[in-house]
Amino acid sequence: MVNVQDSGIWELFVPGIGEGEVYKYAVRWRDGTVKEKADPYAFRTEKRPNTGSVVASLDYEWRSSFRGGEQSDASRPMAVYEVHLGSWKRDPARPNDFLSYDSIAEDLCRYVKSMGFTHVEFLPLMEHPLDESWGGYQVTSYYAPSARYGDPVGGLKRLIDRLHSEGIGVILDWVPAHFPDDDFSLSRFDGTHLYDHEDPRLGRHPDWGTRIFNYGRNEVRNFLISSALFWLNEYRADGLRIDAVSSMLYLDYSRKPGEWIPNRYGGGGRTLRP
């Protein structure tokens, strides 16, 4: 890979790569260690337990022009139905398998309309390694829908398109508060704390054992803001619900005295991050 004009951005052109190709980055750390890392900007990943990134096209011809934030009836009360896609419904013949984005669409639309809900809020659908986390509350791919539910890119777009065709708004749960320590993902991406803080008093969640983004870095903020806009624009989500906001705001969140560093601008107690 080549450093583009010493910008810190590296690029590589590989001819002949087609959709569906699996890849990772081999990152050589300063101590000589080589780690295979998934692409933080990948649009698709392999299905767990595999962790490779997959070349994918985002092309999709939307059928519905409905956007829940623009075309909803303002006089109608907003009622949101929260859904964990993996447990909302299962096939009795295969109770241990998840239904796909496509196979769940009709039943979900029918139920939501019959119950009078105006919006669906999906628990995180971004790729994550652990099924038991009730969706991607420990996200490893901030630009890729989970491959648990079939065709991740086209399937999720068809599901959202189907909901929109029935006048149902779609809210996606999005988690910029922390990320897991999995070796293949963001944690110590280049051998340093590139995305988080090195000091555990700032960079580690005591409750969840996860990393905390370094929001003070322009590159990290741009990464997260771009992710948020990606789901709103590319997948036509009508809104985002942000998880664990308190832990993003307060330096002393879930910490005892001596386990956190005060804001450099002063203040005590529930001290805000700068």
N, C-alpha and C positions, 0 to 999 in steps of 0.2 A: 504494500500500500504506500501511497505517496502523500506526504504532508503538503496540503495546498497552500503555497506561499507562506509557510510558517504560521498558518492561522490556527493550528490545533485541530483542524478538520482534515481527515484522511480519506482518500478515495482510491478506488480500484475498479477498473473495467474488465469484466470477464466475458468474452464473446461466446455466443451460443447458449447462454443460460435461458431456460424456458420456464413457463409456469409449472409449478409443482416440484421444482428442484429444491432439495433440502440443503441447507448450508449453516455454517457457524463461522465466527471469527476465531482464529487462533491468535491469542494475545500474549506476547512475550513480555513478562514483567522484568523489572530492572535486575532482579536477582537471578534471572535466567529461567524461572518457572514459566511454562506455557499452559495457558488455560483456554479451553474451548468455550466461547461465550455466545449465547443467542443474540441476535440482532435486536437492540432495544427499540428500533423503529420498524420491525417486521410487521407486515399486514396479516400474516398467518403463521401458525406454528404447527408442529406435529402434535398428534394426540398423546396425552400423557400415557405412560411414563416417559415417552421420548420427548426431547426438549429442543430439537432443531428448529430453525426458522425455515419458512417455506416461501418461495417466490410465488406471489399471487397478484392477480389483476383485480382492481377495484371497480372495473366497468360494470355498470348495472343500469338498466332502463327502468326508471321509476314509473309506475302506473298511476299512483295516486299523487295529486298535487297538494293534498291536505297537510298542513302543518299545525300541530296542536296549539302552539303559542300564538298563532295568527288568526286561525279560523274557528276557534272554539266559541261557542255561544257565551258571551260575557254575562248574560243574565242567568245562566244555569250554574248551580253550585258545582264546584270542582270536587270530585270524589276519586281518590287514587286507590287502585288495587295493587298491593305489593305482591310480587311473584318471585319465588325462587324457581327458576325454570327446571332445575334438576329434580325437584320433589313435588312439583305441582300435580303431575300426573305421570303414571307409569303404565306400560303394557303388562296386563296380568300374565301374559305368556312369557314375558321377559322382565320380571320385577326388579332385577339387579342392573338393568340397562337404562340409560337415559333416552328419552324420546328426542327426536331431532327438532331443530327450529321449524322445519316444514311440517312435520307430522303433528305438532302441537298447535299450529296456527288457527285452524278452523274452530277447534273446541274452545280455545282460549278466547277468541273473538266472540263466540256465541255466549259463553258464560259471562264475560265482562259486560256485554250489552244487556243480557237478561237481568243482571244485578244492578244496572243503572250507573255503573262507574264511567267516568269520563276519561280517565287516564290509567295506564299500566305503568308501574314502576318495577323494573327488573333489578333484583339483587345482582351484584356485579357479574357481567358476562365477559369481562376481559380475561385473557388466559391466566391461569393460576395452577399450581401443582397439586393442591390438596382439595379433594372432593368435600371433606368435612368442614371446610371453611364457609359453607353456605353461600357459595358464589365467590368471586375473586376478591375477598377482603385482604388477601395477601397476593397482590398482582405481580406477575413476572413479565408480562407483555402489555405495555400501555397503549398499543395500537392494534392489537389482534384479538378478535373474538375467540372464545373458547372453542376448541375443536371437539369437545365432548359431545356436542349436539349436532354432529354431521357437518355438512358444508359450512364452514364458519363465516366466510365473507358473503356469498350469495344467499345462504340460508338465513342469516340474521337480517339481511336487507329485505328478503321476501317476507319475513315475519313482521318487520316494522311496516312495510308497504301494505300488508294485509290489514294490520290494525288501523293504519291511517285510512284505508279504503272504507272502513266502518266508522270513521270519525272519532277514533280513539287515539288520544295523545300518548306518547311514549316518553317516559323518564328513565334514564339509566343511572344506576348507582355507580359512582366513580370515586376511586380511593387514592388521593394524593398524599395521605397522611403518613404512609409508611410502606416499606417493601421488605420482602423476606430475604433471608440470608443464603438462599440457594446458590450453589457454586456456579451454575450456568448462566445466571442472570445479572442483575445490576450490581450486586454486592462485590466491592473491590474489583470493578470491571477491568481496570488497567493495573491492578496491584496496589492502587491507592484508594482512598475513600473519595472516589470521583463524584458520586451522587449524594453521599451523606457526610456527616461530620466524623472526624477521627475520634474525638473525645466522646466516650460513651455517655457522658452527662448531657450531651447535646444530640448525639447521633444514634441512640439506642432506646427502644421502648421497653421499659421494665416489665410491662404487663404481657406483651406479646412476643418478646424476643426478636423483634424486627428492627430494621434500620429506619432512620428518620431522614428524609430528604434535607439537603442543605439549601434552604430557600434563599439564602443570602447570595448564592451564585447565579449570575445571569443565565448561564447555560442550563442550570437545573430548572429555573423558573420557565425558561423558554420551552424546555422539554415537556413540562407539565401543562403549560397553557396551550401548547400545540396539540397535546393529547386531548384536552378538553374540547378544543375547537374541531378536532378531527371527528369526534363522535357526534357533535352537533351538525357538522357540515356534510361529512361523507356518509354517515348512517342516518342522517335526518332525525336524530333524537330531538325531542321538543324541550328537553331540560335535563339537568344533571342534579342528582342528590349527592352531596359531598359528605363522606363518612368521617367521623372522628375529628371534627373541626376543632374541638377544644384542645385536643392534643397537639394540633398545629399551632395554636395561638399561644399557649401558656408553657413557659420554660419549666415550670415546676409541676407540670401535669403528672400525677401519680408518683411523685418523687418525695422522698423525705429530705429534711435539711441536710445540706452537704452533698446531695446527689444531683444538684442542678447548678447551673451558672447563671447569675443574674444578668438581665439586660444591661449592656454597657452604658446605656443612657440613664441608668438608675431605676429605683423603684423596687418594692418588695412584694411579698405575697404572690398573687397570681400574676407574675411578671410576663408581659407579652414578649414574644420574639421580636427582635428589631426588624 
